[in-house]
Amino acid sequence: MPATEIGVKIAAQMSPEPSEEELRFVRQMGIEYVTLWTDSTKAGYDYYASRRQLFENAGLKIYGFGNWDVHNQDAIVLNLPGRAAKVAQYKQHLRDLGRAGIPYTTYAHMANGIWSTEREPTRGGASARAFELSKAVNGHWHGVDYFAPLSHGRIYTAEEIWDNFSSFIGEVAPVAEEADVRIGIHPDDPPQPMLAGVPRPIFSSHEGYNRALEIAGSPNVGVCFCVGCWLEGGDLMGKGVLDSIRAFGRQNKLFKVHLRNVSAPLPHFVETFIDDGYMDMYSVMSALVDVGFDGVVIADHIPQMSNDPRLGTAFTLGYMKALLERANAEQAHNNKPPTTSTTSAT
């Protein structure tokens, strides 16, 4: 795995084909790491290696690279026709990342996508993603829509979802180890027990994650900890954000963090600004520093400020940098040995 700086790092999520202006914008904010996504029309060693060269020439390091077409795949989650081809594609994704020297990728295990309802205003009227359970009718994932009441024609059991995950992770974890690539598994969004006939029993609770990581049994399989999803779930997660960060961190299973705040837990939430939800984000950053987290933190699902998405990005990343600077300073202060003074007798 390519060397990265020790400690918590702030990363920008960028297009893999950025303009010079976009590269300058990120550099001007003092960001050194990026995470990228593409699809199977471009994914592969040559593309990953070319992106690494492009960003390194601009003074930026790629921490992670995802492929939408092997992420949230119903064929894998539900053992549908085409599963074997998708698993083979995922293995190749891992091999290509490792060969290109890119150390991390995010994976999510949702069969019927991310569910949202109509966007709602948050602070100052900024437009934001929302979810209200009583109004939810469909999920979506990159051009595919899944509809209630049964997105896949029948009701699946939790045992089926567990069995399919166990089979998948048993096949891909050894490849990840061989390629020296870490897989961070993202929580279900929203972390609802059942949506459109498909249970979400694994990545919708702390206990589910623990069991999944035990099944994987690999140092290369861990957690992409989305603070926003954890806040969405609230009590359903079984353990709060800070306790979960400390628990996963002690196990060296925290690989990446999405820093996002929400207005309230399910059944109805609105994604809001990092300083405007029901979670104190300084306590989150402080917990990451205290537990020795050594990956990246990214801004996630930023509300739309004015008519320029860069405004929300700049505000959020600047706020995150300030949180990290303060958390690092506090830890340094707390770890500083007490000063002693000596006086001479007179």
C-alpha positions in Angstrom: 0.0 0.0 0.0 1.4 3.4 -0.9 2.5 5.4 2.1 0.2 8.1 3.5 0.7 10.6 6.2 0.0 9.5 9.8 -3.2 10.6 11.4 -6.6 11.9 10.2 -6.5 13.3 6.7 -9.2 15.5 5.0 -9.9 14.4 1.4 -12.0 16.0 -1.4 -14.3 13.8 -3.4 -13.6 14.8 -7.0 -14.3 13.9 -10.6 -11.6 11.6 -12.0 -11.4 13.9 -15.0 -11.0 17.3 -13.3 -10.5 20.7 -14.9 -7.4 22.7 -14.1 -9.8 25.1 -12.2 -11.1 22.2 -10.1 -7.6 21.1 -9.2 -6.6 24.6 -8.3 -9.7 24.9 -6.1 -8.8 21.9 -4.1 -5.2 22.8 -3.7 -6.1 26.3 -2.7 -8.1 24.8 0.2 -5.0 23.0 1.4 -6.4 19.5 0.6 -3.8 16.8 -0.3 -6.0 13.7 -0.7 -8.8 12.9 -3.1 -11.3 10.1 -3.6 -12.7 9.2 -7.0 -15.5 7.2 -8.6 -16.1 5.9 -12.2 -18.0 3.2 -13.9 -17.2 0.0 -15.9 -16.9 2.0 -19.2 -13.5 3.3 -17.9 -12.6 1.3 -14.9 -9.4 -0.7 -15.2 -5.7 -0.6 -14.5 -4.8 1.8 -17.3 -7.4 4.3 -16.2 -6.6 4.0 -12.5 -2.9 4.4 -13.3 -3.5 7.4 -15.6 -5.6 9.1 -12.9 -3.0 8.5 -10.2 -0.4 10.2 -12.5 -2.7 13.1 -13.3 -3.5 13.8 -9.7 0.1 13.4 -8.5 1.2 15.8 -11.1 -1.2 18.3 -9.5 0.2 17.6 -6.0 -2.7 15.4 -4.9 -2.8 11.8 -3.7 -5.6 9.3 -4.6 -6.7 7.6 -1.4 -9.6 5.6 -2.8 -11.3 4.8 -6.1 -14.7 3.3 -6.5 -16.5 1.6 -9.4 -20.3 2.3 -9.4 -20.9 -0.9 -11.4 -19.7 -3.2 -8.7 -21.3 -1.3 -5.8 -24.9 -1.7 -4.6 -25.4 -4.6 -7.0 -28.7 -6.6 -6.5 -27.2 -9.5 -8.4 -24.6 -9.9 -5.6 -26.9 -9.0 -2.6 -29.8 -11.2 -3.8 -27.9 -13.9 -5.7 -29.6 -13.1 -9.0 -28.6 -14.1 -12.5 -25.3 -12.4 -13.4 -23.9 -12.7 -9.8 -20.8 -14.7 -10.9 -19.9 -12.1 -13.5 -20.3 -9.2 -11.0 -18.1 -10.9 -8.5 -15.5 -11.6 -11.1 -15.7 -7.9 -12.1 -15.3 -6.8 -8.5 -12.2 -9.0 -8.1 -10.7 -7.5 -11.2 -11.4 -4.0 -9.8 -9.4 -4.9 -6.7 -6.5 -6.3 -8.7 -6.4 -3.3 -11.0 -6.4 -0.9 -8.0 -3.6 -2.8 -6.3 -1.5 -2.8 -9.5 -2.1 1.0 -9.9 -1.0 1.6 -6.3 -4.4 2.8 -5.0 -4.9 1.5 -1.5 -8.7 1.7 -0.9 -12.2 1.3 -2.3 -15.7 1.7 -0.8 -18.3 -1.1 -1.2 -22.0 -1.0 -0.3 -24.4 -4.0 -0.1 -27.8 -2.5 -0.8 -30.0 -4.5 -3.2 -32.5 -1.7 -4.0 -30.4 1.4 -3.8 -30.4 4.6 -1.7 -33.9 5.8 -0.8 -34.9 9.4 -0.7 -38.0 11.5 -0.8 -38.5 15.0 -2.2 -35.7 17.4 -1.4 -36.4 19.8 1.5 -34.9 23.1 2.7 -32.4 23.2 5.5 -30.7 26.3 7.0 -31.3 29.5 5.1 -33.4 27.6 2.5 -30.6 25.5 1.1 -31.8 22.5 -0.8 -31.0 19.2 0.8 -31.7 15.5 0.4 -34.4 14.2 2.7 -36.2 11.0 3.6 -39.6 10.5 5.2 -40.5 6.9 5.7 -44.3 7.4 5.3 -43.7 9.0 1.8 -41.0 6.7 0.5 -41.8 4.9 -2.7 -38.6 4.1 -4.4 -34.8 3.7 -4.2 -32.3 4.4 -6.9 -28.7 3.6 -7.9 -27.1 5.1 -11.0 -29.9 5.0 -13.5 -31.8 2.2 -12.0 -35.0 2.7 -9.9 -36.5 0.2 -7.5 -40.1 0.6 -6.4 -42.2 -0.5 -3.5 -44.0 -2.6 -2.5 -41.7 -5.4 -3.7 -38.6 -4.1 -5.6 -37.6 -7.7 -6.7 -40.9 -9.5 -6.8 -41.0 -11.1 -3.5 -40.0 -10.8 0.2 -36.5 -11.9 1.0 -35.3 -13.2 4.3 -32.5 -11.9 6.5 -30.8 -15.3 6.3 -30.6 -15.0 2.5 -28.9 -11.6 2.7 -26.4 -12.9 5.2 -25.7 -16.0 3.2 -25.1 -14.0 0.0 -22.8 -11.6 1.8 -20.8 -14.4 3.4 -20.4 -16.0 0.0 -19.3 -12.7 -1.6 -16.9 -11.5 1.0 -15.4 -15.0 1.2 -14.5 -14.8 -2.5 -13.2 -11.2 -2.6 -11.4 -10.8 0.7 -8.4 -13.0 -0.3 -8.1 -11.0 -3.5 -8.1 -7.7 -1.6 -5.3 -9.1 0.6 -3.3 -10.2 -2.3 -3.8 -6.9 -4.1 -3.0 -4.9 -0.9 -6.3 -3.0 -1.2 -8.6 -2.3 1.7 -12.4 -2.5 1.3 -14.5 -0.2 3.5 -18.1 -1.2 3.7 -20.6 1.7 3.7 -23.8 1.6 5.9 -27.2 1.1 4.3 -28.8 4.4 3.5 -31.2 4.7 5.1 -30.5 2.0 7.7 -34.1 0.8 7.7 -34.8 -2.9 8.6 -36.8 -3.6 5.5 -37.4 -1.7 2.2 -39.6 -3.0 -0.6 -39.4 -6.6 0.5 -35.6 -6.6 1.0 -34.2 -6.7 4.5 -31.2 -4.6 5.5 -29.9 -6.7 8.4 -26.2 -6.4 8.1 -25.0 -2.8 7.6 -27.8 -1.1 9.5 -26.5 -1.7 13.0 -23.3 -1.9 15.0 -24.0 -5.6 15.8 -24.5 -6.3 12.1 -21.1 -4.8 11.3 -19.4 -6.8 14.0 -20.8 -10.0 12.7 -20.0 -9.2 9.1 -16.4 -8.3 10.0 -16.0 -11.6 11.9 -17.3 -13.4 8.8 -14.8 -11.6 6.6 -12.0 -12.4 9.0 -9.6 -10.2 6.9 -7.4 -7.2 7.8 -8.4 -5.7 4.5 -12.2 -5.6 5.1 -13.4 -2.8 7.4 -15.7 0.1 7.7 -16.5 3.1 5.6 -18.1 4.9 8.5 -20.8 7.3 7.3 -21.6 9.5 10.3 -24.8 10.7 8.4 -26.2 7.2 8.0 -25.4 6.4 11.7 -27.3 9.5 12.7 -30.2 8.6 10.4 -30.5 5.2 12.2 -30.3 6.7 15.7 -31.3 4.0 18.2 -31.7 1.4 15.4 -27.9 1.3 15.1 -27.6 -0.2 18.6 -24.6 1.9 19.5 -24.0 5.6 19.0 -21.6 7.4 16.6 -18.9 8.1 19.2 -19.0 4.6 20.8 -19.0 2.9 17.4 -16.0 5.0 16.2 -14.0 4.0 19.3 -15.0 0.4 19.0 -14.1 0.1 15.3 -11.0 2.2 15.7 -9.7 -0.1 18.5 -10.1 -3.0 16.1 -8.2 -1.1 13.3 -11.4 -1.4 11.2 -12.0 2.3 10.4 -10.8 2.9 6.8 -12.7 6.0 5.7 -15.2 8.4 7.3 -18.0 10.4 5.7 -18.7 13.5 7.8 -22.4 14.4 7.4 -25.0 15.9 9.8 -28.8 15.3 9.7 -31.7 17.0 11.3 -33.1 14.0 13.2 -33.1 10.2 13.2 -35.6 8.1 11.3 -38.4 8.1 10.4 -37.8 11.6 8.9 -34.5 13.3 8.4 -33.0 16.2 6.3 -29.3 16.3 5.5 -28.1 19.6 6.7 -24.9 21.6 7.1 -22.1 20.1 9.1 -22.6 22.6 11.9 -26.4 22.5 11.9 -27.6 18.9 12.7 -28.3 17.1 15.9 -24.7 15.9 16.2 -21.7 17.9 17.6 -19.2 17.3 14.8 -16.3 18.4 16.9 -16.9 15.4 19.2 -16.8 13.2 16.2 -13.5 14.6 14.9 -12.0 14.5 18.5 -13.0 10.8 18.8 -11.3 10.0 15.4 -8.1 11.7 16.6 -8.2 10.0 20.0 -8.7 6.6 18.6 -5.7 7.0 16.2 -7.8 6.9 13.0 -5.3 6.9 10.1 -7.6 7.3 7.0 -9.4 10.1 5.3 -12.5 12.0 6.2 -14.6 13.4 3.3 -17.5 15.8 3.1 -20.7 14.0 2.1 -24.0 15.0 0.6 -23.5 18.8 1.0 -26.6 21.0 0.8 -26.8 23.2 -2.2 -25.6 26.8 -1.3 -26.7 29.5 -3.8 -26.2 28.2 -7.3 -22.6 27.0 -7.1 -21.8 23.6 -5.6 -18.3 24.8 -4.8 -19.6 27.1 -2.1 -20.9 24.3 0.0 -17.8 22.3 -0.6 -15.5 25.1 0.5 -17.6 25.9 3.6 -17.7 22.2 4.6 -14.0 21.3 4.0 -12.9 24.5 5.7 -15.0 23.7 8.7 -13.6 20.1 8.7 -10.1 21.4 8.6 -10.7 23.7 11.6 -12.3 20.8 13.5 -9.2 18.6 12.8 -6.8 21.4 13.7 -8.5 21.9 17.1 -8.8 18.2 17.8 -5.1 17.6 17.1 -4.1 20.6 19.2 -6.3 19.4 22.1 -4.7 15.9 21.9 -1.2 17.4 21.9 -2.0 19.5 24.9 -3.5 16.6 26.8 -0.6 14.3 26.0 2.0 17.0 27.0 3.9 16.0 30.1 3.3 18.4 33.0 5.9 21.0 33.5 7.8 21.1 36.7 9.5 24.0 38.3 12.3 24.0 40.8 13.0 26.5 43.4 16.2 27.0 45.4 16.1 27.3 49.2 17.0 30.6 50.6 
